[in-house]
Amino acid sequence: MSQGSYLQLTTGELGKRAKNAVDMLGDCTVCAQYCRVNRLKGELGLCQGGRYAAVSSFCPHFGEEAPLVGSGGSGTIFFAFCNLKCVFCQNCDISQYGYGDEVSARELAEMMLELQEGGCHNINLVSPSHFAPQFLEALVVAVDLGLTIPIVYNTGGYDTPATLDLLEGIIDIYMPDIKFADDDAGRKYSGAAGYYTVTRQAVKKMHDQVGDLVIDERGIATRGLLVRHLVMPGNLARTEKIMEFIAEEISKDTFVNVMDQYYPAYKAFDHPELNKRISRKEYSAAVQAAREAGLTRLNGG
């Protein structure tokens, strides 16, 4: 079984990283929304996340990308709330309505251990950007309790350099979405100013930290970058531009999941351009755009 890179850090270093991250909550700059509220004193910003992490559920997941799942599943921890406000979110009960409960660092650590003991190949943090400090606090406890498996950071991509610096040497697999290749679309549909500008910088830093995706002899990912992209109706995301960015500025060996599961949800019905499914032709065009950019490690298509 592969081991997490965080085991190479001393307990003191992990503790220092956690403290520095928690301090950021006092004038919150944890994610790229930069709300600057004092979450330590109960103030809430755009994400609605407070001092403690809120978890909707945790379980072995067999619906993730094949290199994460293997035979034992990916150990997903679904955090409540989100630092994005995507009007088309298919998990809006969790991300926007906050279905879940606050947990202590010890409780979050025990979730990780339970997933490991259940045979999961990794701990998959789903929408963790707004709770990165709380994860680091829990990791200190989890390592002491015997956690060893790799960590997956499953993010919407709206992450700051400062927070990613604190995660360096801790996260084994970064799995960001790149939703739009356009800042205006990111603001309009995801409530994220400068979305593409921020995400490009974040994904570059992620790749600098972990490199291309490494898959072992069992077919299990152990380290690296895995990019997700959801194909949007009418090519609102400008998929070809995203694929060119990945190929030219990240690596042609980037593992990319071109996803076809868009359907109208949440507030998409208020936007005629979003109130429809994608066609087979649109999905095929997205996959072709990835191939034309020189990307060959495609999951789907």
JOBELDA-V824846 format. One record per run of one state. SS is the DSSP state (h for helix, s for strand, l for the rest). FROM is the first residue (numbers start at 1). LEN is the number of residues. If there is no record, write none. Layout:
ss->[SS;SS]
from->[FROM;FROM]
len->[LEN;LEN]
This chain:
ss->[l;h;l;h;l;s;l;h;l;s;l;h;l;s;l;h;l;s;l;h;l;s;l;h;l;s;l;s;l;h;l;s;l;h;l;h;l;s;l;s;l;s;l;h;l;h;l;s;l;h;l;h;l;s;l]
from->[1;5;9;11;28;31;32;39;42;54;62;66;70;74;80;92;96;101;103;105;118;122;127;129;146;150;156;159;160;161;168;173;178;183;191;195;211;212;213;214;216;221;231;233;236;239;251;255;260;268;271;280;293;298;300]
len->[4;4;2;17;3;1;7;3;12;8;4;4;4;6;12;4;5;2;2;13;4;5;2;17;4;6;3;1;1;7;5;5;5;8;4;16;1;1;1;2;5;10;2;3;3;12;4;5;8;3;9;13;5;2;2]
